[in-house]
Amino acid sequence: MVAATLALQPEDLAPYESHDPAPEDTPIGARIDVRNVTQGFALRGETLPVLEDVSLTVEPGEFVALLGPSGCGKSTLLRLVAGLDAPLSGTLHANGVPIAGPDPSRVLVFQDPTLFPWRTVRENVGLGPQAQRARRGGFARRATSAHGEAETRIDAALELVGLKGFEQAYPHQLSGGMAQRAALARALVNDPALLALDEPFGKLDSLTRMRMQSELVALWQRTRVSVLLVTHDVEEALVMANRVVVFSARPARIVAQVQNDAPYPRHRDDPKIVELRRDVLAQLGLDA
């Protein structure tokens, strides 16, 4: 049992040592196609425009960062891709299938870990498999088999994010970085094809944030899931993603797409990153 005074810190966990790509037989992430999407919201009897004629393709296994000013509509696009909202016009597809609602293959991770405080880390991570078992129902033998499979997947997800050994900790006993790891494990436990991240490290201190950025890149390389990352941090986008999509102020339009082929692991002072940072800031109308 974990003592109530336990304070778990990011340095208690071993860092990821490798950025090796996943084996060839690892499942590939989803292809996402966004075509001519416009979105707005009702406000005082009028429509507030948020997205305007946005078209974007995410290739299977690609890491794409959505970068732009705060409040420009990046998170709105993420919700559309996750199937939480429907656009006013335009189409969205995942692997050629229209996105008509939420699906376990597309998982959204928010800035707050949103862990249930009365559940342990293991119980929080296991919510997805638990919901799937409840939907399936079925005979006792099949339910027992599904439970065993779910436990194996939970173990694998916890090990993947470096939380093995902390399964019985409660959210109040975790540092910010560890709580976000638990949220990532909960997202990964159902083997999603798309990981949609809405500024997942925005509330972390700078040192923990940089560490988590490195670890997320390692997770992406191991799983080959497709990733859409919303951020307004230019360096975060360039250190993590292999393509950066730059948005204008609201209503958001795509003003540039910057391919980033710098090798991993990346450092903020790499000449390639410095050059790309200058280019991206220019696209945003800012001085480097």
N, C-alpha and C positions, 0 to 999 in steps of 0.2 A: 504494500500500500504506500502511496506517495505521501510524504509528510506535508502538512498544511503550510509549513514555512518554506517549502522548496521554491526557489526562484531559478528557473531554467533560463539560461542565456545562450545567444547564438554561438559563443565560443566553446560551449560545452559539447558541440557537435563537430565531428570531423568534417573538414571541407571536402568538396568534390575534388578528386585528384586528376580527373581526365575529362577531356572534351571529345573523346572518341565517338565517331558516328555509330549509330545502331547497326546491328547485323542486317544483312540483306533481307532476311525473312521477317523482319519487324514490320508490322502493318504500316502502310503509308497514310498520312493524314488526308483530310477531305479537300476537294477542289471546291472553292466558293466563287460563284459568279454573281456579281451585283450589276444590274443593268438599268441605267436611266432612272435611278431611284430618287424620288422627291418625298420629303417628309415635313410635316408641320403640326402644330398643336393649337387647339382652340384657346384663345385668350381674349376675354372681354368682347365676345361676339365676333372676333376676327381670327384669321389663321396666322399664327406666328411661324414664318418659314424657318426651317432648321437645316435641311439638306436640299440641295438643288441639283438635279440631274447628275447624280453620282454614279459612275461606272467603275468597277474594280474587279479584278480576278486575283484570287489567291491560289497558287498552284499547290498540289499535294505535298505536304511536308515543308512548306515555305514558312518563314518567320517574317511577318510584315508588321511594321509599326505605323500607326496612324498618328500623325503629329500635327498639331495646330494650336491656336490660341485657346485658352480656357473658355468653355461654353460655346464652342463653334459648332458642335454637333457630332463629335467623334463618338461619344458614348451612345448617342442616339443610333448611329450606324451599327454599333456593336449589338445593341438590343434587337435591331432588325435582323441581323445575321443569326443571333441566338434564337430567333423566333418568338421573342417576348412581345413584340409589337408588329403591326403591319404597316407598310408604306402607303402614302396617299396615291402614289403611282410608281411604276417600275416593277421589276421582278428580281427575286433572289433565289438562287438554286444552290444546293449542296450535292455534289456528285451528280448533277443533272436532274435532281429531284426538287420540285418547288418547296421552298421553306414556308410552311403554313402554320407553324407553331413550334413550341419547344420540343427538343429531342435529346435523349441521353448522349447522342453522338456529338452534340455541340454544347459545350459547358462554358458558362460565364462565371468568372472569378472577379469579385468586387474589390474595392480599395480596403474595405473592412473585412476581416476574416469571416464574420457572421457565423461563429461557432456557437452552438447551444451551451450555455454555461453549466448546466446540470449534467452534461454528458462528458465522458472522458474523450481523449483524443481518438481512441479506437472507435468509440461509439459514434463520434461525429463523422469520422471517415467512412464508417459503415452505413451511413444513412442511404446512400444511393443503392447499394445492393439490397438493403432492407426494403426499400420502396419497390424495387423490381420483383422481389420475391412475393410481396403483398399483391402486386398486380397479376402475377402469373398464377398464384394459388396452386391447385393440383393435388396429386396424391402425396401421401406422407413420405414415401420413398423418394419421390422426385424432389420434394421440399428439403429432405435431409441432404440429398446430393447437392442441391443449389446452395444450401447453407455452408457446406464444406468448401465449395468452390468460392463462395463469397469471402470466407475467412482467409483463404489462400490469396485472393486478390487484395484484401486489406493489408495483409502482411507485406505483400510485394510493394504496394503503394507507400506504406510507411517507411520501408527500407529505401525506396527510391528517393524520397525527400529527406532522408537522414534522421527520421524520428523513431527508428527501432530502439526499443528500450524505454520509450516515454509514452507507451500506449495508454497507461492508466493515469496520466497527468490530466488535470482539468484546465480549461482555458485560462483561468485566473493565475495559474502557475506558470504560464508560458510567457516568454519575451515576445515582442511584436514580430520579430523575424520567425520565431518558431510557430506562432499562431498562423502566420501566413503560409508556412510550410504545411501545416495541417489542412488549411483550406485548399492548397494545391493537391495534397494527397486525396482529399475528398473529390476533387475534380477529376483526378487521374484514375481513380479506382475502377471506373466503368469503361476504361480504355476508349476515351473519346477520340473522334477524328479531328475535332477542332477545339482548341483551347482559346477562348476569348477573354482577354485580360483587361479590366478597366482600371488603369492606374493602380496595380496591385501593391506597389511599394511606396505609394504617395505619402503614407503616414509614418514611415520608418525613418530612423535617424540615418545620416548620410553613410556611415560605415556599414551598418546593417543592410542598407539599400544596395550598396555596391556589391556586397557579398551575395545577396539574394539575386541580383542581376546575373552574376556569374553562374550561380547554381541553376537558375532557370534555363540559361543557355545550355548547360550540361544536360538537364532534363529533356529539353527539346531534341538535342542530338541523340539521346539514348532512345527516345520513344518515336521520333520521326512524326509526331503529331503536327498538324498545321496550327500556327499561332497567329492571332491578331492581337496586337498590343496597343492600347490607347495610352498616349502619354503627351505631355506638353514639355517634356525634358529632352532637348536636342541630343545631349550626350547619351542619355539612356537609350534613345532610339538607335543611335549609330553604333553603340557598343554591343547591342543585342541583335538587331534585326539584319536580315540580308536584303531587305527593301524598305525604304521609308517613303510613305505617302504623305505629302504635305497638303494641308487643307487651308483654305482662306478663313477669314472671320465669317460668322453666321450671316446669311445662310451658307453653309459649308459647300464649297466646290473644291475639287482636286486641282491644285495649281502646279504640282510637280510630283514626279515619282523618281526617287534617287536609288539606284542600284548600289549595293554595298558588298563588294566581293573581298573585303579585307579578311585575312585569315583569323580564326579563333585560336586561343583566347585573345581578345582585343584590349587595348589600353587607351585611355583617353588622350594620351600624348603621342600616340602613333601618328606619323606624318599623314597617312591616308585618312585617319579619323579627323585630324585637324583640318585637312583640305575639304572633306565632306561637310564638316561643321560650318565652314565658311560659306559653302554653296547653299546649304539648307537655310542658314540665317538670311542669306540674300533673298531666297525665295519667300521668306516670311517678312521681308522688308526691313530687316534689322542689320546693323553693322556687326561684323565678326569681332 
